[in-house]
Amino acid sequence: MDEQNEFEQDFRDEFIKGAFFSESDQSEDIIEAAYAVDSVQDITILKFSENFAEEIGKYHFSTFQLTFDFYMKYSKSKDFSARKSKTFKNSTGEIYKQKFVCHRQGFRMEKYYTIEKRKKAPRLETRTGCEARMDVKFVPENGRWHIFYFSDEHNHDLLDTQFNAMLSAHRKMSEADIMQMMNMLKSGISTSQIFGLLASQAGGYEFVGYGPRDMYNEIARQRRQIPDDAARVLKKLEDMRQLDYRLFGDVIAFDATYKKNKYSCPLVIFSGVNHHNQTIIFAAALIADETTDTYIWLLRQLMFAMRGKTPTSIITDGAMTMRNAGRDVFPEVRHRLCAWHLIRNATSNVGNPSFTSKFRKIMLGDYEIPVFKLKWVQLIEEFGIEDKPWVINMYEEKHMWGTAYLREKFFADFRTTSRCEGLHSVVGR
């Protein structure tokens, strides 16, 4: 038996009702342009009359997908749903014949009812062995797809027209509705409100053709289709970070939280203060050690990430490795000490809460240079610590405090902006 007869016999054995269309009906000589389907638009304008089954064999299609779109449109107009069934492929894997059937064709497989340890009862059987179907095949002579067999005999009740759009195969959103929905979502309108608006446009909920659940599924699908979604978020955050650094990166705090994580690696944070006096993070990194070479590498990476912008001043806790790295990478940048670390050191080296309080007041005060020197001498004499090494070292490094003593010099560049106030906040931390 040749391939053609085998195909016909296979289908004739399954169903006996319906109409077969002969090869001669599909010859190039009698192909009518009125029945040519070459696009989705051609299907959209079709009107299926009562006697449509008599002329259906005249239709021919340019692609396989159009044959299925055609039968789906037909099934919706007749209040049932359709699906693909048996497929025939040639030796190269190309489809040359296909069977489309009613969604209630066949029966549920017996093994579905014999599943062991079933947790819940099986759903009701919806298939009835319906024999309605349409078979199509490709005709090489004219390069078109033709309807080979058609049956419109259903053995079940069809749905009321107002409900056929709720069948799963027909429950789809149009491209126009999808676009409108996504635009309204961007405007902050909730999905339930959007559904109500679309239903109003369609003339009622029964004419929408889908439900809220389908909208949620489509929203999820649209979001999955966004290319490199995570990469786009990271790019957005990177742009925001670079913008912050470009605007507020003149003064940065360079600090390491020593081995507080499970890997015992120092966490280095580069931070600053914005125009609202809020702390902002420019960058962070886990490093293997706190050597000068490691910090040099880290500062160079920071400059690369921030497109070469150099800060005016760097604030650290006074660690020599940080200071040496800063001088190597930023030879022209001012180095300042963090006030929080200075206050902590004052507590540990002097051990007098009263001294720490007054030291803090002098360090963070807004004094002219002569006034600052006078207050420092008075503070040291009051507590009798003139010979204490830490006190001597602090006075020698007063130019690195970044506040009182250098108020005139250091803040001159920022006096006309709100950044000087922000710097106070950074130094104070």
N, C-alpha and C positions, 0 to 999 in steps of 0.2 A: 504494500500500500504506500503511495507516495505521500509526501509531507502535507500537501493540500487536503487530500482525502482523509488522512489520519486526523488532521485538525477538525475537519467537519464531522467525522464519525465520532470523535471524542465528545464533541459538544452535542451531537444528536442523541448520543446515548444518555446524556444527563437530562435533556429537556426535549419535549416533543412539541410544545406549543411555541408559536412565534413565527417570524418570517425570515427565510434565508434570502440573501441577495446574490445573484449569480455574478460570475466574472465578467460576463458581457455587459452587465449593467454599469460596470465600473470602467469601461474602456474609455480611452482618451477622446474618442469621437463624440461621445454624448455627455461628457462632463460639462455641466452648466455653470456659468459664472455666478449665477444667483445663489447657488448652493455651496460656493467656495467659502471656507472658513480659514482665514489667514492671520487672525489676531483676536485678542480677547474682546476688542471692541465689536468685532463681527458677532461674537456670541452675545454680548450685552444687548444688542438691538433685536435679537431673535424673539419672535412671538410664537409660542407653541399652541397651535389650534387643536380643536377636538379630534380632527382627522390627521394629526401630525404623523402618527405612526405609519400612515400609508406612504408618505413621501420621505421618511427619514433616511431611507437607503440612498437617496440622491446626494446627501451631504458628503463632502470630502474635505480633508484637513491637511494643512501644511506641516504640522508637527504632531507628535504623539501626545504631548501635554494638552493640546487643544481638544483632542478627542475626549479626554477625561473632564476638562472644564465644560465641554458641551453637555456631557451626560449629567454632570452635577447641576448645571443650570436647568436641564430638563427635569431632573428629579425634584428639585425645589419647586418648580412650577406645578408639579403633579402631587405635591405633598408627601414625598417620601425622601429618603436619603440614599446615597450610593457609596460604593467603595470598590477598590480594585480587587480582583480575584485572581484567576489563573493567568499566568504569564508564559509566553513562548519566546525563547531566545535562540538565535542562530549560533553557529560554531564560534563566532567572534564575540559573543556575549551581548549582541544587540537585540532589542525587542522587535519582533516583527508581527506578533499577534497578542492581543490582550482581551480579557473578559472583564467587563464591569457589571456589578450585580447590585440588587437592592440590599440595603443594610440588614434586612431580615432573612437573607438567603442562608441556607444550610441550618445546621443545628450545633449546639455546643458539644464539644467532644466529651465522651463518656468518662475519660480519666479525670475530668474536672470535678465530677461528683464522687470520686473514690479517693480523694486526697486524704491521707492519714493525718490524724491529730489536727484536724481543721479547727481553727479558733472561733470561727463564726459560720453561720449557715450560708450556703451559696446564694448569690443573687438570683432573682427570678429570671427564667429563660425568656429572652426577647426575640430569638430567631424562630421562624416558622417554616423554614424550607421554601421561602418565596422563590418563584421561578422567573421573575422579571429580571431582564438583563440586556446588555448591549455588548456585542463582540466587534472588535475592529482589527484590521490587518493593514499592513503596508503593501502597496502595489508598486513594484519596481518600475513598471512600464511608464508610469506617469509621475512617480516620485511623491505620491500622495497617500494619506491614510484614508481608508474607506470603512464604512459600517458593513460588517459581514453578516451579522445576525441581530435581530431585535425582537424582544418580547416585552409586552406591557401587562402581563397577567400577574396580578398580585393575589395572594391568598390570605390577606389580612386587611383590616381597615386602615385607611390612610388618615393622616392627621388633618385637623381643621387648618385651613390656610394660615390663620393668624398665629399658629403654634409651630409651623414647619421650620421657621427660622431658628427654633431652639434645639433642633436636632444637631448633634455634635458636628457633623460634617458641614452644616450650613451656618454654624454659630461662629462667624468670623467678623472681624472689624475691617471696614474698608480703609484704604490708605488715607483717605481724606479724614475719616473719624480718628484714626491713629494720630495724624499730624495735629488735629485740633485738640485732642486729649493731651498730648505731650506739651503743647503750647500753654494750655490752661494749667497743667501741673506746675510749669515753671513760674506761673503767676501766683501760685499759692492756693489754687482752688483744689478742694479735696476730691477724691475719686468718686465718692457718692454724689457730690454736687454736680460733677461733670456728667455722670450718668443721667441725672435728672435733666440737665440741659440738652443732652443729645436726644433723650426721649421726647422732650418738648419739640425739638426740631423735626423729629421723625413723625410726629403726630400721635404719640402714645407709646407706652412701654412695649406693647405687643408688636410694634413695628420696628423696634431697634434692631433686633436680630442677634442680640447677644446680651449677656448679663454682667453684673459687676465683677464676678469671678473671672470672666474672660478679659475684662479690662485690666485686672490685677496681673493676670498671666501675660498680657501683652506689654504691660509696663515693665515687668521683669525681663521679658524677651528683648525689649528695646534697650534696656540697660546692659544686658549681656552682650549686645551687638556693638557697644561702644568700644572701639579698638584701644587696647592698652589702657584700660580704665585705671588700674593702679598706677601706671606710669604717668598718666595725666594728673592724678592727684599729687604724686610726688613732685611733678614739674611745677604745679601750682604752689605747693609749699616751698619749693626751692626759690621760686620767683618772689614769694612773700618775704622769705628770709633775706634774699639779696636786696630787696627794697628796704627792709629795716636796716640792714648794714650800711647801705648807701646813704641813708638819711641820718642814722644815729650811731654809726660806727667810728666816729672820731675818737671816742674814748671807750675802751673795752676792758672788762674785768676778765682776768686770765687766772682760773682757779682750778685746783685738782682736789677732788674728794678722795681721800686716800684709802684705797682697798676696802671699800664698803660693800662691794658686790660679791657674789659667790665665786667669781673667778680671781678674786684678790688683785684686780687690775685697777690702776688709778683711772678715774673718770674725770676728764678735763672738760670744763664748760667755759665757753666764751660768751659773755653776757654784756648787756648795756642797759641804758635807760632811755625810754622814748619821751615824747613831748607831753605825755600825761603822767610823768614821773613813775611809770610802770617798768618793772624789770622785763627785758626781752632777751631771748636766747638766740644768739647768732649761729652757734655750732656747738657740737659736743663730740667727744671721741674717747674710746677706751684705748689705753696705751699699755705696752708691756712693762715699761719701767719709766723712771723719772730722770733719765740722764739728759745732759745738755744736747746730745745728738738727737735724741728722740724728740725733744721740744723744738729743736731747729726744724726737723722734718715736719712736725705738726703745724708750726707757724707757716711754713711754706705751703702746706696743703690748704690752710685757711686762706691764704692769699690767692691761691689758684681757684678755690671755690668761689671767692668773692671778687673774681675778675680783676685782681691786682690792686684793689683799693687798700691803701696803707692807713692805719689809724694815726691819730695825733699823739695819743697817750695810752699806755697800757698800765693797768692796775693789777698787782700780784700780791701774794702773801710774803714776799721778800726772799723766797727760795733762790739760792745762787744759780741753780741750773736754769730756772726760768729767766732770771735777769741776764745771764750770759747768752741764752738763746735769743732773747729780745734784742740784745745789742748786735748779735750777728745778723739777724734777719731784718731788723728795723734800726739801723744805726742812728737815724735821725729822730726816732720816736722817744718821747719822754717816758720815763719809768716811774711809777708812783706805787706807794704801799697801800694796802687795803686797811681801812680804819678798823674794821671788825677784828682783824688779826692783831693790830697794834693794841687795841683795848684788851684782848685776851692775853697778850704777852705782858701787858702792864700788870694784870692781875696775878699772873704766875711768877713774875720777877720781883715785884714789890710786895705783893701779898697784903695790901691795905685797901679795903673797899673805898675808903674816903679818898685816897690818892687816885684810884682808878676813876672815880666820879669826876674829880677836878681835872685829871689828865684828859678825860674825854671832852670836858667842856672847853678846855683850851684848844685841843686838837681840832674840834669841829666848829669852833667859834669863828666869827667874822671880824677879825682884828687886823689893824694895820701892822706892819712889820715891827716897828718900835714897841708898840703895845704888847705884841706877842712875846717879844724878848723879855720885857719886864715881868709879865705874868709867869713865864717859864722859870725865871730866877726865883721869884717869890714861891712858886710851887716846890722847887727843889729844896730851898732853904727851910720851908715849913716842915718837911718830912725828913730833913737831914740825910739826903741820899746823894749828895754831890759827887761822891766817889764811887757810886755803884756803876759797874761797867755797862749794864744795859741802858742806864739813864744817859751816860756819856755817848754811847753809840746812837741812841735815839736823837739826841740833839745834833749830832754830826750828820744824821740822815734826815733832818727836818725838811730839807728841800724835796724829799720824796713822799711827804705825807699827803700831798695833793689837796690840802685844805688851808688852814689858817695862814701859815707862813708864806705860802705862795699864792695867796688870794689875788694879790696885785698882778703877779707875773703869769701864773698858770691859767687863771680864769679870764685873762684879758681877751683871748680869742673868742670866748663864749658869752661875754657880758651882755651882748645885745640879743641873745637867743635864750630860749628856755632850756637849752641843753645843760647850762651850768647848774640849774636846779636839779636836773636829772643826775648829773655827775655826783652831786652831794649825796644822792640816794645810794648810788653804787659804792662810793667811798665809805658811806655809813654802814654798809653791809660787810 
